[in-house]
């Protein structure tokens, strides 16, 4: 199964994609995570991408596309995947179609995680991420058992550089500029399913999994 997850920053794409990957045994491909790995390893891509990410802007397509093509070259993708954070523009949606066409693959379903601005800001301002394994927590909604320590691997938790209020607002504005056309693209292709993402994470997950299993 090949799934695309759309939704504003903080809607819960990463949270849901990690749980779906476990449940449905699919590869989780997050362009945000791949970019952050490049930033923390100070690769040439990471050094360039960091400037855009810290301002809440999209990283140029040329950089993201190359990174995505490399990821699609890995063997786990053959068993199906969840794309989290890509595509974000019509151009990226078309690029994705051509990458998949060349591999004889197609997207089976696109979930749009719909969330209100108040919820988004609350979620992002309290988000904690594990430095070691990338697990996601929230200071209030999903606190770790021990403050500052990952429940899953014992790694230390940090707040993302782009989770400052001004950057959150910029990321939301960038998202809104692009999303209408992107949703229309997938609606026209009869792939789009909208899911309300303001509910508790386990309720959102059940709605997504039930819909995916019904395909
Ligand atoms: P990316 O990492 O993709 O960030 P994003 O799209 O802004 O989304 P987030 O990761 O902030 O939110 P999420 O929806 O995954 O929410 P999460 O599950 O963490 O991209 C970062 C940057 O990289 C971009 O700004 C851009 O610069 C660049 N980039 C990435 N992809 C790109 C591309 N394709 N092209 C160009 N540039 C690109 O949840 C948030 C918090 O809420 C967590 O604390 C979680 O515990 C909590 N939470 C989640 N669900 C629930 C729930 N149901 N109830 C209560 N709490 C919840």
Boltz pocket constraint, residues with backbone or C-beta under 6 A from the ligand:
constraints:
  - pocket:
      binder: B
      contacts: [[A, 7], [A, 8], [A, 9], [A, 10], [A, 11], [A, 12], [A, 13], [A, 14], [A, 15], [A, 16], [A, 31], [A, 32], [A, 33], [A, 35], [A, 49], [A, 52], [A, 53], [A, 54], [A, 56], [A, 57], [A, 58], [A, 59], [A, 60], [A, 64], [A, 84], [A, 85], [A, 86], [A, 87], [A, 88], [A, 92], [A, 123], [A, 124], [A, 126], [A, 127], [A, 128], [A, 136], [A, 137], [A, 138], [A, 139], [A, 141], [A, 142], [A, 162], [A, 171], [A, 197], [A, 198], [A, 199], [A, 200], [A, 201], [A, 202], [A, 204]]
      max_distance: 6.0
